[in-house]
Amino acid sequence: MITTGLDTWEGTLHIADVTMFHAPASGGVRTYLQAKHRVFSRYPELRTSLLVPGAERDSLGDHHTLPSLKLPLGQGYRFPLSRRRWRNALLELCPDLIEAGDPYVTAWAALDAGQRLGVPVVGFYHSDLPRLMGDRFGPLVQRHLERYVVDLYCRFDSIMAPSQAMADRLLCWGLPRVRVQPLGVDLNAFHPDRRDPTLRDRLGLNQQTRLLIFVGRFSREKNIDILLATMARLGKPYHLLLMGPGMPRSVPANVTVIDHCCGTHEVARALASSDAMLHAGTRETFGLIAQEAMASGIPVIGARAGALAENVPLGGGILCQPLDPGAMADATEALFANDITASGRHARRHVERHFDWDNVMEQLLHHYEDLIDPGNETRRRYG
């Protein structure tokens, strides 16, 4: 029995995460899992394990990998093939709760292991698979995948989505008990104090340049072509810093491309050193980079769609008609016509209030406790 000063918990609570969304170029899911490990590691009565694809089977502390197929042009992602192998690896870990972070083989393996162990299994719906594939292959594929998602996620003890927009889609398909579980932001890593006054000089820009930024991977749903068309309309004194792997090289003269996977410190400096974020994505399930931009003290100019529509507050940026470079250019000029510094301060305060990782993880722990032992009113509460 562990004494906490607030209450007691019998033994150690062991939480296992399993997902294929864990690669050097991956974004929100990997950030979420790293934050969970960082916050939960402060509690001696908590243990977290992570099971993800790798080149070979390996274990380093509570980080475990199983060999998986490397996806061609997949920016480092690997795809698990053997449901039984992943199930057996989870059985060996013997957790008290399993969370599956993708809708593929690892999700089915998590359900199998949870049934064998008699422990709850959570399905976190991070990525809108039907809509992403429907954009590429048409409505028939989208409808088929919607049915697949419903068949899979109705089996979980709890379904989580990172935004109300995503939860509403799942509810619309007929899935019950969808919990909105937002992601968070490292408020120390992403902070206005990270500003680098030499960035404009290093980009060959004068100090009066209105510097916009977007950070992410080059994928269809990010609508990078809309950003480039917007910049062509804006011209000087606007300049866009485009950061991320696979970004196009043929860009307007007022665009600078940094074509590689950027680390947290590099991204944080660039965000805090810019004036505003330009984000044309319409398929964001949370929009983590927009929250990191606001934490860095800059407002967001974004498409009024997906999670951006609910997570960019009034006063912390401007939302515009999706997929419309003219509307985005107008929104950009409108933002700079007002007090953009005040907008950045408001954006920072909004993230502090709603998306601090400590608060996010405290809410998640309460949910885990309810799933593991719903009748125990004397269990330890973390706060």
C-alpha positions as CSV (number, residue, x, y, z in Angstrom):
1,M,0.0,0.0,0.0
2,I,1.3,3.4,-1.0
3,T,0.5,6.3,1.3
4,T,0.1,9.6,-0.6
5,G,-1.1,12.0,2.0
6,L,-4.4,12.4,0.2
7,D,-5.5,8.8,0.0
8,T,-4.1,5.4,-0.8
9,W,-3.7,3.1,-3.8
10,E,-3.1,-0.6,-3.5
11,G,0.2,-1.5,-5.3
12,T,1.3,0.1,-8.6
13,L,-1.0,1.2,-11.4
14,H,0.5,0.0,-14.7
15,I,-0.7,1.6,-17.9
16,A,0.4,0.3,-21.3
17,D,0.2,2.3,-24.5
18,V,0.4,0.6,-27.9
19,T,0.4,2.4,-31.3
20,M,2.0,2.4,-34.7
21,F,1.9,6.2,-34.8
22,H,5.4,6.6,-33.3
23,A,8.1,7.6,-35.7
24,P,10.8,10.3,-35.9
25,A,8.6,12.5,-38.1
26,S,5.3,11.8,-36.2
27,G,3.5,14.6,-34.4
28,G,0.7,14.8,-31.9
29,V,0.5,11.1,-30.9
30,R,4.2,10.8,-30.1
31,T,4.1,14.2,-28.3
32,Y,1.1,13.0,-26.2
33,L,2.8,9.7,-25.3
34,Q,6.0,11.5,-24.3
35,A,4.1,13.9,-22.1
36,K,2.1,11.1,-20.5
37,H,5.4,9.3,-19.6
38,R,7.0,12.6,-18.3
39,V,4.0,13.6,-16.1
40,F,3.2,10.1,-14.8
41,S,6.8,9.4,-14.0
42,R,6.5,11.8,-11.1
43,Y,4.2,9.4,-9.3
44,P,6.0,6.3,-7.8
45,E,2.6,4.5,-7.7
46,L,2.3,4.8,-11.5
47,R,4.1,2.8,-14.2
48,T,3.8,3.4,-17.9
49,S,4.9,1.1,-20.7
50,L,5.1,1.9,-24.4
51,L,4.9,-0.8,-27.2
52,V,5.6,0.6,-30.7
53,P,7.1,-0.7,-34.0
54,G,10.8,-0.8,-34.6
55,A,13.5,-2.5,-36.7
56,E,13.8,-5.3,-34.2
57,R,12.5,-6.6,-30.9
58,D,14.0,-4.6,-28.1
59,S,13.4,-3.1,-24.7
60,L,14.9,-0.1,-23.0
61,G,13.3,0.4,-19.6
62,D,9.5,0.6,-20.2
63,H,10.0,1.4,-24.0
64,H,9.5,-1.8,-26.1
65,T,9.6,-2.3,-29.8
66,L,8.5,-5.2,-32.1
67,P,9.8,-5.6,-35.6
68,S,7.4,-4.2,-38.2
69,L,7.3,-3.5,-41.9
70,K,8.8,-0.1,-42.8
71,L,6.4,1.8,-45.0
72,P,7.8,3.1,-48.3
73,L,7.7,6.9,-48.4
74,G,6.2,6.6,-44.9
75,Q,8.5,9.2,-43.2
76,G,9.8,6.5,-40.8
77,Y,6.5,4.8,-40.0
78,R,6.3,1.0,-39.6
79,F,3.2,-1.1,-40.0
80,P,2.7,-4.1,-37.6
81,L,1.5,-7.3,-39.3
82,S,1.1,-10.0,-36.7
83,R,-1.8,-9.4,-34.3
84,R,-0.8,-12.4,-32.3
85,R,2.7,-11.2,-31.7
86,W,1.5,-7.8,-30.4
87,R,-1.1,-9.4,-28.3
88,N,1.5,-11.7,-26.7
89,A,3.8,-8.8,-26.0
90,L,1.0,-7.0,-24.2
91,L,0.3,-10.1,-22.2
92,E,3.9,-10.2,-21.1
93,L,3.7,-6.6,-19.9
94,C,0.5,-7.6,-17.8
95,P,-0.8,-4.0,-17.4
96,D,-3.8,-2.8,-15.5
97,L,-5.1,-0.8,-18.5
98,I,-4.2,-0.7,-22.2
99,E,-4.6,2.3,-24.5
100,A,-4.6,1.7,-28.2
101,G,-3.5,4.8,-30.3
102,D,-4.4,3.7,-33.8
103,P,-7.1,1.8,-35.6
104,Y,-5.0,-1.0,-37.1
105,V,-3.4,-4.3,-36.0
106,T,-2.3,-2.9,-32.6
107,A,-5.9,-2.0,-31.7
108,W,-7.1,-5.5,-32.3
109,A,-4.1,-6.9,-30.4
110,A,-4.9,-4.6,-27.5
111,L,-8.5,-5.8,-27.4
112,D,-7.4,-9.5,-27.4
113,A,-4.9,-8.8,-24.6
114,G,-7.4,-6.9,-22.6
115,Q,-9.9,-9.7,-22.8
116,R,-7.3,-12.3,-21.7
117,L,-6.1,-10.2,-18.8
118,G,-9.5,-8.9,-17.8
119,V,-8.4,-5.3,-17.9
120,P,-10.1,-2.2,-19.5
121,V,-8.9,-1.2,-23.0
122,V,-9.2,2.4,-24.2
123,G,-9.3,3.4,-27.9
124,F,-7.9,6.8,-28.6
125,Y,-9.2,8.0,-32.0
126,H,-6.3,10.3,-32.9
127,S,-6.6,10.2,-36.7
128,D,-9.8,10.4,-38.9
129,L,-9.0,7.4,-41.1
130,P,-12.2,7.4,-43.2
131,R,-12.0,11.0,-44.1
132,L,-8.3,11.0,-44.9
133,M,-8.7,7.9,-47.2
134,G,-12.0,9.2,-48.6
135,D,-10.2,12.4,-49.8
136,R,-7.8,10.2,-51.7
137,F,-10.0,7.3,-52.9
138,G,-13.5,8.5,-52.9
139,P,-16.8,8.3,-50.9
140,L,-17.2,4.5,-51.3
141,V,-13.9,3.9,-49.5
142,Q,-14.8,6.5,-46.9
143,R,-18.2,4.7,-46.1
144,H,-16.5,1.3,-45.9
145,L,-13.9,2.7,-43.5
146,E,-16.6,4.4,-41.3
147,R,-18.2,0.9,-40.9
148,Y,-14.8,-0.6,-40.0
149,V,-14.2,2.1,-37.4
150,V,-17.6,1.6,-35.8
151,D,-17.0,-2.2,-35.7
152,L,-13.6,-1.7,-34.0
153,Y,-14.3,1.1,-31.6
154,C,-17.6,-0.3,-30.2
155,R,-15.5,-3.0,-28.6
156,F,-13.5,-0.7,-26.4
157,D,-14.3,0.0,-22.8
158,S,-13.8,3.7,-23.5
159,I,-13.5,5.8,-26.6
160,M,-11.5,9.0,-26.6
161,A,-11.2,11.7,-29.2
162,P,-8.9,14.8,-29.0
163,S,-11.6,17.4,-29.9
164,Q,-15.3,17.8,-29.9
165,A,-15.3,17.8,-33.7
166,M,-13.9,14.3,-33.7
167,A,-16.2,13.1,-30.9
168,D,-19.2,14.4,-32.8
169,R,-18.2,12.4,-35.9
170,L,-17.9,9.2,-33.9
171,L,-21.2,9.8,-32.2
172,C,-22.8,10.5,-35.5
173,W,-21.7,7.1,-36.7
174,G,-23.5,5.5,-33.7
175,L,-20.6,5.0,-31.3
176,P,-21.5,5.6,-27.6
177,R,-19.5,7.0,-24.7
178,V,-17.1,9.1,-26.6
179,R,-14.9,11.2,-24.2
180,V,-13.2,14.4,-25.4
181,Q,-9.6,14.1,-24.2
182,P,-7.6,17.1,-25.5
183,L,-3.9,17.0,-25.9
184,G,-1.7,19.5,-24.2
185,V,1.3,21.8,-24.7
186,D,4.7,21.9,-22.9
187,L,4.4,25.5,-21.7
188,N,8.0,25.7,-20.7
189,A,9.3,24.4,-24.1
190,F,6.9,26.6,-26.1
191,H,7.2,30.1,-24.6
192,P,7.5,33.7,-25.8
193,D,11.0,33.8,-24.1
194,R,12.3,31.4,-26.8
195,R,12.3,34.3,-29.3
196,D,15.5,34.5,-31.3
197,P,16.1,38.2,-32.4
198,T,18.6,37.0,-35.0
199,L,16.2,34.8,-37.0
200,R,15.1,37.4,-39.5
201,D,18.8,38.3,-40.2
202,R,19.6,34.6,-40.8
203,L,16.7,34.3,-43.2
204,G,17.9,37.4,-45.0
205,L,14.9,39.5,-44.0
206,N,14.7,43.0,-42.6
207,Q,13.2,43.6,-39.2
208,Q,10.0,45.1,-40.6
209,T,9.1,41.8,-42.4
210,R,5.8,40.3,-41.3
211,L,7.0,36.8,-40.6
212,L,4.5,33.9,-40.8
213,I,5.2,30.3,-40.0
214,F,3.9,26.8,-40.6
215,V,5.5,23.6,-39.2
216,G,4.4,20.1,-40.1
217,R,4.9,17.3,-42.6
218,F,4.0,17.7,-46.2
219,S,0.8,15.8,-46.6
220,R,-2.4,16.4,-48.6
221,E,-4.6,17.3,-45.6
222,K,-2.2,20.1,-44.6
223,N,-3.1,22.0,-47.8
224,I,0.4,23.5,-48.3
225,D,-0.7,24.6,-51.8
226,I,-3.2,26.9,-50.2
227,L,-0.4,28.5,-48.0
228,L,1.7,29.0,-51.1
229,A,-1.1,30.6,-53.0
230,T,-1.9,32.8,-50.0
231,M,1.7,34.0,-49.9
232,A,1.7,34.8,-53.7
233,R,-1.3,37.0,-53.1
234,L,0.1,38.7,-50.0
235,G,3.6,39.5,-51.5
236,K,5.8,41.9,-49.5
237,P,6.2,42.7,-46.6
238,Y,4.8,39.2,-45.7
239,H,7.1,36.2,-45.6
240,L,6.4,32.5,-44.7
241,L,8.8,30.2,-43.0
242,L,7.7,26.6,-44.0
243,M,9.3,23.9,-41.8
244,G,9.0,20.2,-42.1
245,P,10.0,17.1,-44.0
246,G,9.1,16.8,-47.7
247,M,8.1,20.4,-48.1
248,P,8.1,21.6,-51.8
249,R,11.1,23.5,-53.1
250,S,9.2,25.4,-55.9
251,V,7.7,28.2,-53.8
252,P,7.0,32.0,-54.2
253,A,9.9,34.4,-53.5
254,N,8.4,35.3,-50.1
255,V,8.6,31.7,-48.8
256,T,11.6,30.1,-47.1
257,V,11.6,26.3,-46.8
258,I,13.4,24.2,-44.1
259,D,13.0,20.7,-45.5
260,H,13.7,18.4,-42.6
261,C,12.2,17.0,-39.4
262,C,12.8,19.8,-36.9
263,G,13.4,19.2,-33.2
264,T,11.4,20.8,-30.4
265,H,14.0,23.5,-29.6
266,E,14.3,24.5,-33.2
267,V,10.5,24.7,-33.6
268,A,10.0,26.6,-30.4
269,R,12.6,29.2,-31.3
270,A,11.1,29.6,-34.8
271,L,7.5,29.9,-33.4
272,A,8.4,32.5,-30.8
273,S,10.4,34.5,-33.3
274,S,7.5,34.7,-35.8
275,D,4.6,37.1,-35.8
276,A,1.8,34.6,-36.6
277,M,1.1,31.0,-37.7
278,L,-0.6,30.4,-41.0
279,H,-2.5,27.1,-41.0
280,A,-4.6,25.9,-43.9
281,G,-5.3,22.3,-42.6
282,T,-9.0,21.2,-42.7
283,R,-8.6,17.7,-41.3
284,E,-7.0,18.5,-37.9
285,T,-8.2,16.3,-35.1
286,F,-6.6,18.6,-32.5
287,G,-4.2,21.0,-34.2
288,L,-1.3,20.6,-31.8
289,I,1.1,22.9,-33.7
290,A,-1.5,25.7,-33.5
291,Q,-1.6,25.3,-29.7
292,E,2.2,25.3,-29.6
293,A,2.2,28.5,-31.7
294,M,-0.2,30.2,-29.3
295,A,1.8,29.0,-26.3
296,S,4.8,30.7,-28.0
297,G,2.8,34.0,-27.9
298,I,1.7,34.3,-31.5
299,P,-1.8,34.2,-32.9
300,V,-3.1,31.8,-35.5
301,I,-4.6,32.4,-39.0
302,G,-6.4,29.2,-39.8
303,A,-9.1,27.5,-41.7
304,R,-12.5,27.4,-40.0
305,A,-12.6,23.6,-40.0
306,G,-11.9,20.6,-37.9
307,A,-10.4,21.2,-34.4
308,L,-9.0,24.6,-35.4
309,A,-12.6,25.9,-35.3
310,E,-12.9,25.1,-31.6
311,N,-9.3,25.5,-30.4
312,V,-8.3,28.9,-31.8
313,P,-10.2,31.4,-29.5
314,L,-11.7,34.7,-30.5
315,G,-8.9,37.2,-30.0
316,G,-6.2,34.6,-30.3
317,G,-6.3,34.6,-34.1
318,I,-8.6,34.7,-37.1
319,L,-10.3,31.8,-38.8
320,C,-11.3,32.1,-42.5
321,Q,-13.1,30.2,-45.2
322,P,-11.3,26.8,-45.8
323,L,-9.3,26.2,-49.0
324,D,-9.6,29.9,-50.1
325,P,-6.2,31.7,-50.5
326,G,-8.0,35.0,-51.0
327,A,-9.9,34.6,-47.7
328,M,-6.7,33.6,-45.9
329,A,-4.8,36.6,-47.3
330,D,-7.6,38.9,-46.2
331,A,-7.6,37.3,-42.7
332,T,-3.8,37.8,-42.5
333,E,-4.0,41.5,-43.4
334,A,-6.9,41.9,-40.9
335,L,-4.8,40.4,-38.1
336,F,-1.9,42.7,-38.8
337,A,-4.2,45.7,-39.0
338,N,-5.0,45.2,-35.3
339,D,-2.8,44.8,-32.2
340,I,-1.1,41.5,-33.1
341,T,1.0,41.5,-29.9
342,A,-2.1,41.6,-27.8
343,S,-3.5,38.8,-29.8
344,G,-0.4,36.8,-29.1
345,R,-0.7,37.4,-25.3
346,H,-4.4,36.4,-25.4
347,A,-3.4,33.2,-27.3
348,R,-0.8,32.3,-24.6
349,R,-3.3,32.8,-21.8
350,H,-5.8,30.6,-23.5
351,V,-3.3,27.7,-23.8
352,E,-2.2,28.2,-20.2
353,R,-5.8,27.9,-19.0
354,H,-6.9,24.9,-21.1
355,F,-4.0,22.9,-22.5
356,D,-1.3,22.6,-19.8
357,W,-0.1,19.0,-19.9
358,D,-0.3,18.6,-16.1
359,N,-4.0,19.5,-16.1
360,V,-4.7,17.3,-19.1
361,M,-3.0,14.3,-17.6
362,E,-4.8,14.8,-14.3
363,Q,-8.1,14.5,-16.1
364,L,-6.9,11.5,-17.9
365,L,-5.8,9.8,-14.7
366,H,-9.2,10.3,-13.2
367,H,-10.8,8.6,-16.2
368,Y,-8.4,5.7,-15.9
369,E,-9.2,5.3,-12.3
370,D,-13.0,5.2,-13.0
371,L,-12.4,2.5,-15.7
372,I,-10.1,0.3,-13.5
373,D,-12.2,0.4,-10.3
374,P,-15.4,2.3,-10.8
375,G,-16.8,1.4,-7.4
376,N,-13.9,2.4,-5.3
377,E,-14.6,5.8,-3.8
378,T,-11.4,5.8,-1.7
379,R,-8.9,5.5,-4.5
380,R,-6.0,7.8,-4.8
381,R,-6.7,11.1,-6.7
382,Y,-3.8,12.8,-8.5
383,G,-3.6,16.6,-8.4
